[in-house]
Amino acid sequence: MILQALDAYYRRKQNDPDPSERLPAFGLEEKEIPFVLEIDQDGKLLNIADTRSAEGKKKVGQRFLVPQGVKKTSGIAANLLWDTAEYVLGLDARGNPGRVAEQHAAFRACIEALPDDVRNDEGIRAVLAFLDTFRLESIASFAALEDIKASNPNISFRLHGDIELVCQRPAVIAAATHQTEDAPDGMCLVSGMPTAIERLHPAIKGVWGAQTSGANIVSFNLDAFNSYGKAQGANAPVGKAATFAYTTALNHLLARGSRQRIQVGDASTVFWAEEPHDLENAMVDLFGDPPKDDPDKNTDAIKALYASVKTGRFSVGGMQTRFHVLGLAPNAARISIRFWETATAADLARRIVQHFDDIAIVRAPHDPEHLSLFRLLTSVALLNKADNIPPNLGGEVMRAILEGLPYPARLLNLAVVRCRAEQKPTYARAAVIKACLNRHIRFHKTAEKEFTPMLDLSNNNPAYRLGRLFATLERIQEDAAGGPGKLNATIRDRYYGAASSTPAAVFSTLLRLSKHHLGKLATGLAISRERLIGEIMDGFDADTFPPRHLALPDQARFALGYYQQRQAFFAKTESKTPEEIQ
């Protein structure tokens, strides 16, 4: 199903009305070529053109449409008219001159194997002339030599006066895209037609954490993986054309700068539809962090999504258009499927809107209006670092969003653990906790009331009210010291862990301390704070207060009550209602 959907996407992009958006024809691929050797008709080297441009701290070469590269293994195999410096120039960059000589010879042999009419092309003759006369000493004066030695980059040729590369000349393109009439030797699982089966599938690149040379979704490289005497690709027969289609489409989706991919934890996630659609390019803005030069970009995208769900239409694409989401993660030399979801655009949009409703919570003015998936996941990771996000968690969360399922239990567990470890529920962790609790209530249809984005004075859950009480006692302590920020450490810094897990051990002490702090306040403020404590305490059963311990879900409710009560202390007098916020 995945390969069929990618094959269909490739065929759709082949017919794209915008030529710049079309994917390469069978036998071609886009490749980064940092350096181009400019030669004249006699094969004399005139210049080494540096196509690289700065992208952040790195230099990235220009991408060119070239004949499809061969699958590199431990053996020697050359690409047609482009390859690394070892193949093209015979430059020994790794201290293995014997192997480099064989690579350089293989590069020339690949060109000489072209049909006679192609080798008579002016550009091919010039390249062969260059290879006949080239000596490494002749490039010693070129400034690019040191960079070439250091990185062994891809190199190709251009005839002086031409715009395109030699490998882009019509005769070469015709030879590269010519499909040989190989006899069918199997039934293609993608097309369902008899065809020549691909033995080795091209590598998929761009999956975060995978090998830089690429990894495979379909791969059988050991006898243990084979069955019924079949070897390599014959175990999962996919035709050569279909193999090219799905790998080209997936590499296009995963390419650097693609608007149809995001990183969700360890899962590289790509999106596409069966026809042009708003959601294809909106997903990055919906789930990713906004760019620094346009901080409102994700907010605008979310507003547009809400409007589409409300009106029942998108500006581009239909509500019933099939939409695909694929999550990939590295697994040694292979790629594992973290999740795969297919749904209509309408269903997908409603589920994404529900996610943003679930994580919506009161916030400070300096906090972003919407939280990206990256911020949600790093908020529950050790030291808030992406490297510490547990494996598979990103994929599990994304799957829950796309399928409308409860969030994974360990997401809530991690949020509570980080609150206790750092003695503070943050905006992102409170959003995670509210979302997890509400999904659990909704999915299991419990009698518990769902939590609102803002402080809910009518919520009588004991753990929630304990969190509110703890926040109130902390605020009284701060008021007695002259206001927030005046103390080096508050009761939260010393008692949050115990208060949220074993309330009976600390709340009696904290309530006695509050009497001392209230005595330092002005009469009006003291009365206001005492009244608030009384209102919160009215929700408790005197026989069971304070509880001996709180289970982890109740620790989550405690954290939510604490966070929302703290935010209420800093809210403006004329606060908007949740309906007005939405």
N, C-alpha and C positions, 0 to 999 in steps of 0.2 A: 504493500500500500504506500509506504514512504517513497520507494523508488518510482512507483507509478506517478505519484503526485509531483515529484521533482521532474520527471520526464515530461509531464504535461506543462509544467511551468517553463521548461526549456523551449518547448514548441511555441508556447505563448509569446515568449520574449523574442523568438526568431521572427515573429510576425509583427513586432512592435513598430508602430508608425514612426517613432523617433529612431533614426539610424544609430545614434549614440547609445541607445539603450538596448540594442540588439546583441544577443549573445553570439559568440563565434560559431561559424559553420563547422560541421564535422571535419576533424583533422586539424583545426586551428585552436589556439588558446591565447589569452592575454598573459604577458609575462613582463616582469620588471627587468629592464635592460639598462643598467647604470652607465655603461660606456659603449660608444659606437665608434668603430674604426672607419674613418672616411678615406676611401681609396679612389684613385683615378682609373681609367680604362685599362691601363697597363699593370694595375695591381700595386702601384706605388702608394705607400701610406702618407697621406697629407696631414691628417689630424686625428686626435683621439678626443671625440666629443663627450663631455661629461653631461649626462641628462639629469643628474640628480638635483633635487631642490629640497630646501629645509622644511621638515615637518616636525615641529617641536625641537627636540634636541638631536634628532636624527636627520640624515640625508637619505632621501628615497628616490630611486631611479624612476624615470618615465616608463609607463607601461605601453607595450607594443603588441599588436596582433602578429603572432608568429606560428610556424608549424608546430603542432602539438609535440611536446617533449616525450621522450621515451621514459618508461618507469625505471628509475635508477636503483640498482641493487649493488651488491659487493663487486659485481663484474664491471666491465667497461662497455658503455653504450653511449653513443654520441647523438646529439640533436642536430637537426638539419639547419645549417647556417647560423646557429646561435648556440652558445653553451658557456661554460665557465672558462676562465682564463687558462686553466690547465689544458682544456680541450682545444680552444681556439688558437692560443699562442704557444702552447707547449711550455708554459711558464711553471716551473717547479715551485709551488708555494708551500709544500708540506714536506720537503726533503725526501722525495721518492722519485728520482729522475727516470728510472726504468718504467714505472707505471705511467708517468706523464708522457713519455715518448709514445707509449701504446695508445694513450688517450688522444694525443694529437693526430696520430696515424688514423685512428678510428673516425675522427672528425672529418678528415680529408676523404676517407673512403666512403663516408655517408654522402658527400657531395658528388663524388665520382660515380656513385651508383644510380644517379638520376638518369632518366631517359635522355637519349642523344639530343632531342629537340629542346629539352630544358637546359642541358649543359651548353647549348649554343647561345643561350641568352647572354646579353652583354654583361649583365651584373655577375652571373655565375663565372664567366670567363675571367672577369677581373679578380674575383675572389680566388680562383685557382691560380692565377698569375701571382697574386699576393702570397699564397702558400708556397709557391715554388721558390720565391726569392726572399722570403721573410727570414730575418735573423733577430734574435732577442736584443742584440746590441743596437739595432736600429731604432728602438723605442726608448733608449736610455735618456734621451734629451726631453722626453715628454713629461710634463708635471704630473700627469695622472698615474704614472707608473707605480709610485709608492702606494697609492690607494688600491691599485689593482693587485699588487703583491700582498697587501695586508688582508684583503677580503675575498680574493678569488671570485670576483663578481661575474655575472652573466655579461657576455660581450657579443655584439653582432656587427654587421657590415652595412655601409651605405655608399653608394656610388656618388662621387662628387657631382653636385648639381641636382641630384634627386632629393625629393622630400621623404619618400618611403625608404624603408630598409631593403636590402637585396632580397631578403626572405619574404618581402611583401610584394615583390614584382609579380605580375599576372601569371607568368609561366610557372613560378614556384608555387603560388597559391593553388593553381589548377592541379599541380602534381600532388600537393599536400592534401587537398580535399577530395581527390579522386578515390572513390570507394571501390576497392577490389572486389570482384565477384567470388568471394570465398564460398565454398560449398557449405550449406547449412549442416551443422553437426549437433543441433539440439533445439529445444523449444525455449524461447526467451520467456522468462517469468514476468517481464514487464509488458511486452507487446503481445504475448500469447502466440507468436508466429515462429515458424521454423527459421533459424538464422545461424550465422556463424557466432559461436559463443566466445566472449572475451576471456582470455586465460588469466591475465593480471589486470586488475582495475586501477586506474590512476589514483594518486593520493589526494586526500582531502586536506586542504590547508586552511589555517585561520582558526582552528579550534584551540582555545586557550589551554595551555598546559601540555598540548600534544607535541610530538617531535616537530622541529622546524621544517624538516623535509616532507612533512605530511604524514597522515595515517589513513587507514582504510576502514570502511564500514563492512565491505565484503572482502574477506581474505582467508585463504587456506594455505598456510605455508609449512605445515608439518603433517606427517602421515597420520597422526592421532586425530586430526580434524577431518580427514577424508572418510568416505563411506562408499561401499559397493564398488571399490576399485576406481572411483573417479578421483581426479587430481585437480588441485587448485580451483579455478573458476567453474569447472564442470559440476562442482558440488552445489552451487547455487547459480544455475545457468542464466546469464544475462547477455543479450546480444551486444555486439560491438557498438552499434549506433546508440542503443539505450544506455550502455555504460558511459559513453561519451556525454550523452544528454544529462544524466543525473549528476555526474561528477562536475560537469561544467556549471550546471545550475547551482549546485550546492557551494562550489567554490566562489561563484558570483555573489551569493547571499552572504557568505562569510568573509568576503574581501574587506580589507582595510577601508574605513570610511563608508561602509554600507549602511544605508538607512533602514535596512531590514534585519538588523541583528543587534542584540544587546547581550551583555554578560550578566547572568543571574547566578551568583555564587560560582561554583565550578562548572556551570552549564552554559555553553555558548548557544544562545537561543536565536533562531531565525524564524521569520514570518513571511508568508506569501499567500496570495489568493488566486482563485481560478480565473479572475479577470481584474483589470486595474481597479483599485479600491483605496479609499481614504485610509483605512486601517493599516495598510501595508507600510506606509511611511510614518504613521502616527504612533506606532508602538514604541519607538525609541523615545519619543517625547512623553508618552504616558508613563513608562516605567523607568526611564533613565533620569540622570541628573540634568538640569537645564544647562546650556552653555553659558559661560561667564558673560559673553557679550549680549545674551538675550535671556535674562533670568526668568522672564514670564512665559517662556515658550511652553513649558510643560503645563502651566496653569491654563493657557489658551487652548492647548490640545485637550485637556480634561473637560473644559467648558464646552468645547465643540462636541465631544463624545456624549456628554449629558444631553446636549441639544438634539443630537441624532437619535438617541434613545427615546427622547420625549416626542419628537416629531415623526419618528418612524422612517427616516430617510437620511442618506449620506449624500454629500455633494458629488462624490464619484463612487460608483458601485452601488449594488443593490443590497437590501437587507438579507436576502436569502443566498447571497454569494457564499460559496464554500471557502472557508479560511483554514489555513494549516499553520500549526506551530510545532517546531521541532527543537528539542533540547539535546545537545551533544556534549559529551565529556571525554577526556582522554583515558585510554586504558592500554598502557604500554604502546605498542605499534599499531593499535587499533583504536576505533572510536566506539564508545558505548552510547546507547540511546537512553538519555535520562527521562525524557517524556515525549509523547507524540499526541497531539490533540487536533481533531478536525471538527469544526462546527460552523454553523452559519454565522455571518457577520452580526446578525441581530442577537443571537444567543451569546456570542462572544462579547459584544458590547455591553449587554445587560450584566454579564458576570463581572466584567471589569468595573463597571459603575458600582456594583455591589461591593467590590473590594474597596473602592475609595470611600464608600459610605461607611464601611466597617472600620477603617482606620482613621476616619475623621474624628478629631478630638480637639478640645480647647487648647490653645497654644499661646506662647508669648509673642509679642509683636515682631521680634527679630527672627522667629522661627519661620521656615518656609511653609507656605500654605499647604503644599502637598509633599508627601514623602516618597522618594523613589524606592524601588526594591533594594537597591544597594544600601541606602541608609537604614532601611528596616533590618536587613540582614547583618550589617556591621554593628548595629546597636546591640545585638545579642551575642556578638563575638568577643572573645578575650581581647582587651585593649582596643576595642572598636576597629580592629584591623581586618581587611578583607582576607588575608592569608589564614586567619583563624576561624573563618566561617566553616562550620562542619561540612564534610563531604555530603553530597546529595541533598542538603537542606534547601538550597536555592531551587533545585528542580522540584522538590516536594511542594514548596510554597507556590511556585508558578503553576504547577498542576492543580493545586487547590483553587487558585484564582480562576483558571481557565475552565475548570469543570464544575465550579460552584460547590466544592467540597469543604469540610472543616479544615482549617490549617493544621499542619502536623503537630502532634502533641509536644514534641520536643522544642518547637518554636516558643510555646508558652513557657515550658520548663526553663529554657535558656534565658528568656526575658526576666523571669523571677530570680533566677540565680545571679544574673548580672546586677539586678537591682539590689540584692542583698550584699553582693561582693563590693559594689561601689557605694553602697549606702544611699542610693538615690534613684528613683524612677525618673527617667528622662522623657522628653516629648516622644521620641521614637519608640521607646520601650512601652510607654503608656498606650500608644497607638496599637502596638502589637498585642498587648494584653487585652485591650478592649475588643479588638477584632477577633482574637482567638475565643474569648469568652462568649461573645455574641454569636459566632458561628456554631459553637457547641450548643448553646441554648436553642438556636433556631433549628439545627439539624436533628437534635435529639428530642425537640418539642417538650422541653422541661417547663415546669411551672414558673421558673425564675424569670424576672423581668429583664429585658435587654438593657444594657448600659447605654446611656445617652452621651453625646459628645461633651456636654458640659456637666457641671455638678448637679446631681440628682438628689434634691433634699428629701424626696419621698422614698428613696431606696432604703429599706430597713435591713438589708443583709448585714449581719453582725461584723463580718470581716471588712466590708466596705466602710461601715461606720467607724470601726477601729482605726482604719487609715485616716478618715476625716478627723477623728479625735487626736491622733498623733500629730497631724499637720497643725491643728489648732493649738496644741500644747507647745509645739515648736514656735509658732508665731507669737504666742504670749511671751516665751522666753526672749525672742528677738525684740519685741516691743519694750520689754523691761530693760534691755541693753541699749535702747535708743533707735532701734529699727534694723531691718535686714542688712547683713553685711558688716555689722559691728562686732560680731563674735568670731573668734578663730574657729570655734567648733560649737555646733548646736547639739541638741539631744538626738537629732537625726544622725549625726556623725558618730555618736557613741552607742545609740540604742536601736537604730533602725532594724538591724538583723534580728535581735531578740524580740523587739516589739512585733515584727511581722510573722515570726514563727512560734514564739512562746510568750504570748502577751501577758500571761499571769505572772511572769517573772519580773516584769518591769513596769507595768501600768500603774500599780499601786504607788510605786516610788515617784513616777512621773506626775501623777495627780497631786501628790503632796508637794512636790517641787513647784507646781503651778500656783499653789496658794501663796508661796513666797514671791513668785514673779508678779502675780496680780497685785500684791501690796505695793509694788513700785509704780503702777500705772495711774494715770489720771482717772478720776472717778468715772467719767463717762465711758472711757475706753474699757476700764475694768468691768463695768456693768455689761457692756456689749459682749466682751469675751466670755464672761461667766454665763450670759444668756445662751451663747452659741454652744458652750460645753453642755449646758442643761438640755438644749434641743437635741444634741447628738446622743446624750446619755439616755434620753427618753426611749430610744429605739432598742435598748438592751433589756434582756431579762436579768433582773437583779440576782437571781440564783446562779446564773452561769457566767456572770461578768467578773473579771475578764476570763476568756477561755484559756485553758491550760496550753493548748497548742493549736496551730492552724495548718491544715493540709495545704499542699502546694497550690491547688486552685483557689483556696481562700487567701493564700499569700498574694496571689495575683489580684484578687479583689481588694485586698488591703492596699497594695501599691496603687491601684487605680483610684481608690478613695482618697489616699494621701495626695496624689498628683492633682486631681481635680479640685480638692479643697485648697491646695496651695495656689493654683491658678485663680481660684475665685477671690482670694485675698488681694490679688493684683489686678483684677478686672476693673474696668471703668464702671462708674455708677450706672450709666445707660448702656447696658450690654445688649447685644443683639440676641434674639432667640435663635435656637437651632434652625428653625424654618427660614429665618432671614439670612443665616449664614449660607445655607444651601441654595 
